[in-house]
Amino acid sequence: MSGFPDIKSKKSLVAKYVTEPLWNKLSKEETKTSGFTLNKAIACAVQFDNQHCGIYAGDSDSYTVFADVFDPLIQEYHGISADSKHTSDMDASKIMGNIDPKAPVKSTRIRVGRSIDGFGLSPGITKDQRLGVESLMKKAFANLKDDLAGTYFPLTGMNETVRQQLVDDHFLFVSGDPNLKVAGMERDWPEGRGIFHNKEKTFLTWVNEEDQLRIISMEKGGDVKGVFDRLARGIKAVGDSVKTESGKDFMLSEKYGYIHSCPTNLGTGMRASVHIDLPGWTKLGLKVLQARCEELHLQPRGTRGESGGQTGVTYDISNKHRLGYSEVELVQKMIDGVNMLYKEDVALCQAHGI
């Protein structure tokens, strides 16, 4: 192994926590599941100068073998203590209320990541393991019933009509992301990757993208509780089906919740978001909206509008946290926060004569 790397992302968490003594201690270590190394883990921080975090895990063992780097980095990023535990709660019946039906919400989307025990994570997964995940998921998807039942579309050998339809539906993930490439997630592309969706196109699973599984529930309008309920049923159905077919469970850590390739997604791995028009907040500007969202534990992003048409007032609003809160808590924060933003937006529109 060569000497201490030149980390280009000087302000990244990797630059802060991968010290020379730690590098000397860990750089020759390799994980059992996929032979992953610290050098591979920090490739993005070494090659790019724009990383905030800059590290990925190649398998679940990465989090233990390289714990001296991962633990403090995860604690700082997520704002958790060294001895914290993570609790999951997917019980949709605990969600209180829903988004105000008068709020101009165009669509709702909630996604989580899941990884299956015994296989590497995308940055380190071997070719055989990746094909093993896909083969297992094909069987698991075939067992889904009722509103969750649907079709799996492998990327390999996909015909143009199917490909175009998935592009039109905004479902297709493509290669070419520089971070994913450098992190090793696009090796053997597109083999072993694919997309499952139900007939109504409201329940999706991406196979072997940044995570082994990205499970997504979405629909038009603002029925967040309904979208979360379908997600919870879908995750359980997929998990039960994987267990039946293979005897394997999803990777779950008492400390870090559901294991993902990117440490920023640890815990729930959940991003619950709505697209909503906020003309009043737009008048005040994105900086002011960002500051307000921070207080509400939310994160705003601009959108291109639902059909590519930019209205200029549509924002993607989602939960900020992943780890240290349960799924129910995060969805509740999102519902309550979006209702508050909408209420304030109505007042802002009146004040500015919009």
Secondary structure, DSSP 8 states (H G I E B T S, - for coil): --SS---S-TTSHHHHH--HHHHHHHTT---TTT---HHHHTHHHHH-S--SS----SSTTHHHHTHHHHHHHHHHHHT--TT--------GGG------TTS-EEEEEEEEEE-BTTS--TTT--HHHHHHHHHHHHHHHHT--GGG-EEEEESTT--HHHHHHHHHTT----S--HHHHHTTTTTTTTTT-EEEEETTS-EEEEESSSSSEEEEEEEESS-HHHHHHHHHHHHHHHHHHHHHHHS--B-EETTTEE--SSGGG-BT--EEEEEEE-HHHHHH-HHHHHHHHHHTTEEEEE---TTS---SSEEEEEES--SSS-HHHHHHHHHHHHHHHHHHHHHHHHHHT-
